[in-house]
Amino acid sequence: MTHLNIALWGVCPYLVLVILIAGTAWRYHYDRFGFTTRSSQLHESRLLGIGGPLFHYGLFFVIAGHAAGLLVPESLTDRLHVSHEFYHANALLVGGAAGIATVAGLAVLLYRRLRVRAVRRATSRSDRVVHPLLTLVLLAGLAATVSGAAADSYDYRRGVSVWFRSLFALEPDVPAMAHAPFIYQLHAALAMALFALWPFSRLVHAFSAPLGYLVRPYVVYRSRGAAGAEATAGGRASPGRGSRWPGSGP
């Protein structure tokens, strides 16, 4: 076990986690209103309407697949009587489809950014670093998924997944990752680099889900009929025949 493997798979994951947490906290403190995608929909909406859903929905399934594959141990699927053949076939079909959708959506979005002048001019310096890196992460992950189609392919649940879960126990299983095929190592290394840059790019908008809308008060819509107008002219407000709809407060 070389010093490089120890640094990559035993030290870097924790450094990336510190940068991700500390960087996000710093960004929130000094640039709270910057937690946004800096939407360019006003410049062009047709390609955005195609690439945006493809990328985001595909990425959602990719993340769900990673969570299941990395966090769920093989012993649990064995106890649930899920065969290895079924598990890997499902991972290949669903994971492959989600990966292709994500890459296709990203390709449309990148084409849009290069083709539409106004969108291209709105590209920041961090975008020029994050977009190629994100592309490489997705392509490496898709290549790793496709490589699992062979009958004698590498079983990541006995290597990469073991290493990933060992990080939470603060006892990183470096050999488990050091003996993984290069494509898995490349995918993991690129992903760590992406997470280290996450707080300093537009990707940080993923942490700004509008959960507050679930508990904000209703907006009361008042009628503009004759009765409401007379009541308003008389100096008193009238609710009229309004209805209550969820939405943002005043």
VOLO-451927 format. One record per residue (C-alpha): residue number from 1; residue in three letters; x, y, z. Coordinates in steps of 0.5 Angstrom, whole numbers, plus 500, padded with zeros to 3 digits. Each point is the difference from the previous one (the first is absolute). Layout:
BEGIN
 num residuo east north  up
 NUM     ALA    X     Y   Z
...
! end
This chain:
BEGIN
 num residuo east north  up
   1     MET  500   500 500
   2     THR  503   506 498
   3     HIS  500   507 502
   4     LEU  496   503 494
   5     ASN  495   495 502
   6     ILE  500   502 507
   7     ALA  499   507 498
   8     LEU  495   499 495
   9     TRP  495   495 503
  10     GLY  502   501 508
  11     VAL  501   508 500
  12     CYS  497   503 494
  13     PRO  493   498 502
  14     TYR  500   504 507
  15     LEU  503   506 497
  16     VAL  495   500 494
  17     LEU  494   500 506
  18     VAL  504   505 504
  19     ILE  500   505 494
  20     LEU  493   498 498
  21     ILE  497   502 506
  22     ALA  505   506 502
  23     GLY  499   502 493
  24     THR  492   500 500
  25     ALA  500   503 507
  26     TRP  505   506 497
  27     ARG  496   501 494
  28     TYR  493   500 504
  29     HIS  503   505 504
  30     TYR  503   505 495
  31     ASP  496   498 494
  32     ARG  493   498 503
  33     PHE  496   503 494
  34     GLY  505   496 495
  35     PHE  497   493 502
  36     THR  497   500 493
  37     THR  501   497 493
  38     ARG  500   507 497
  39     SER  495   498 495
  40     SER  501   502 493
  41     GLN  493   498 498
  42     LEU  498   507 497
  43     HIS  506   499 495
  44     GLU  497   494 497
  45     SER  495   495 503
  46     ARG  499   494 494
  47     LEU  507   497 501
  48     LEU  499   501 508
  49     GLY  493   497 500
  50     ILE  503   493 497
  51     GLY  507   500 503
  52     GLY  498   502 507
  53     PRO  495   495 502
  54     LEU  504   494 496
  55     PHE  506   502 505
  56     HIS  497   501 506
  57     TYR  495   494 500
  58     GLY  506   496 498
  59     LEU  505   503 505
  60     PHE  494   498 505
  61     PHE  500   493 498
  62     VAL  508   500 500
  63     ILE  501   502 507
  64     ALA  494   495 502
  65     GLY  504   495 497
  66     HIS  507   502 503
  67     ALA  496   500 507
  68     ALA  497   493 499
  69     GLY  507   497 497
  70     LEU  505   503 505
  71     LEU  496   500 507
  72     VAL  496   494 499
  73     PRO  505   494 502
  74     GLU  499   493 496
  75     SER  498   497 506
  76     LEU  494   503 501
  77     THR  498   499 492
  78     ASP  502   493 502
  79     ARG  495   499 506
  80     LEU  495   503 495
  81     HIS  501   495 495
  82     VAL  502   505 495
  83     SER  504   496 495
  84     HIS  507   502 498
  85     GLU  497   500 492
  86     PHE  494   504 501
  87     TYR  504   505 504
  88     HIS  505   501 495
  89     ALA  495   500 494
  90     ASN  496   505 504
  91     ALA  506   504 501
  92     LEU  502   500 493
  93     LEU  493   501 497
  94     VAL  498   506 505
  95     GLY  507   503 501
  96     GLY  502   500 493
  97     ALA  493   503 498
  98     ALA  501   505 505
  99     GLY  507   502 498
 100     ILE  498   500 493
 101     ALA  495   505 501
 102     THR  504   504 505
 103     VAL  506   501 495
 104     ALA  495   501 494
 105     GLY  497   506 504
 106     LEU  506   503 502
 107     ALA  502   499 493
 108     VAL  494   504 498
 109     LEU  501   505 505
 110     LEU  508   501 498
 111     TYR  498   501 493
 112     ARG  495   505 502
 113     ARG  505   504 504
 114     LEU  505   500 494
 115     ARG  495   501 495
 116     VAL  496   506 503
 117     ARG  504   506 500
 118     ALA  496   503 506
 119     VAL  501   494 504
 120     ARG  507   499 498
 121     ARG  502   507 503
 122     ALA  497   498 507
 123     THR  504   495 501
 124     SER  505   501 506
 125     ARG  507   497 501
 126     SER  498   495 505
 127     ASP  495   497 494
 128     ARG  506   499 496
 129     VAL  503   496 505
 130     VAL  494   496 503
 131     HIS  497   499 493
 132     PRO  505   496 497
 133     LEU  502   496 507
 134     LEU  492   498 500
 135     THR  500   498 493
 136     LEU  506   495 502
 137     VAL  497   498 507
 138     LEU  494   498 496
 139     LEU  504   496 494
 140     ALA  504   497 505
 141     GLY  494   497 504
 142     LEU  497   498 494
 143     ALA  506   496 497
 144     ALA  500   497 507
 145     THR  493   498 499
 146     VAL  501   497 493
 147     SER  506   496 503
 148     GLY  496   496 505
 149     ALA  496   497 494
 150     ALA  505   495 499
 151     ALA  499   493 504
 152     ASP  507   500 503
 153     SER  500   508 502
 154     TYR  502   503 506
 155     ASP  495   500 506
 156     TYR  500   507 503
 157     ARG  496   498 506
 158     ARG  506   496 502
 159     GLY  505   506 499
 160     VAL  498   507 499
 161     SER  494   499 504
 162     VAL  504   497 506
 163     TRP  505   506 499
 164     PHE  494   505 500
 165     ARG  496   497 506
 166     SER  507   500 504
 167     LEU  501   507 500
 168     PHE  494   501 504
 169     ALA  503   496 505
 170     LEU  506   504 500
 171     GLU  504   494 498
 172     PRO  501   501 493
 173     ASP  501   493 496
 174     VAL  506   503 495
 175     PRO  502   493 497
 176     ALA  492   499 498
 177     MET  501   506 496
 178     ALA  507   499 498
 179     HIS  498   493 497
 180     ALA  494   503 496
 181     PRO  501   501 492
 182     PHE  502   506 498
 183     ILE  494   503 497
 184     TYR  497   499 507
 185     GLN  506   504 503
 186     LEU  499   505 495
 187     HIS  493   501 501
 188     ALA  501   501 507
 189     ALA  506   505 500
 190     LEU  496   504 495
 191     ALA  494   500 504
 192     MET  504   502 506
 193     ALA  503   506 496
 194     LEU  493   502 498
 195     PHE  497   500 507
 196     ALA  506   504 502
 197     LEU  498   505 495
 198     TRP  493   500 502
 199     PRO  499   506 505
 200     PHE  504   505 495
 201     SER  495   498 494
 202     ARG  493   501 498
 203     LEU  499   492 502
 204     VAL  499   503 507
 205     HIS  493   502 498
 206     ALA  499   492 502
 207     PHE  500   502 507
 208     SER  494   506 499
 209     ALA  494   495 499
 210     PRO  494   505 502
 211     LEU  498   496 506
 212     GLY  497   506 503
 213     TYR  494   500 496
 214     LEU  498   494 503
 215     VAL  499   504 507
 216     ARG  498   507 497
 217     PRO  493   503 501
 218     TYR  495   500 494
 219     VAL  499   506 496
 220     VAL  493   503 500
 221     TYR  497   502 494
 222     ARG  494   505 500
 223     SER  494   501 496
 224     ARG  500   506 495
 225     GLY  493   500 500
 226     ALA  495   506 501
 227     ALA  499   498 507
 228     GLY  507   500 502
 229     ALA  501   507 496
 230     GLU  495   503 504
 231     ALA  503   497 507
 232     THR  507   503 498
 233     ALA  497   506 498
 234     GLY  496   501 507
 235     GLY  507   499 503
 236     ARG  500   493 502
 237     ALA  503   494 497
 238     SER  496   494 498
 239     PRO  502   493 499
 240     GLY  495   499 494
 241     ARG  499   493 497
 242     GLY  508   499 500
 243     SER  503   493 501
 244     ARG  506   498 503
 245     TRP  506   497 496
 246     PRO  507   498 502
 247     GLY  505   505 498
 248     SER  505   505 503
 249     GLY  499   505 505
 250     PRO  500   507 500
! end
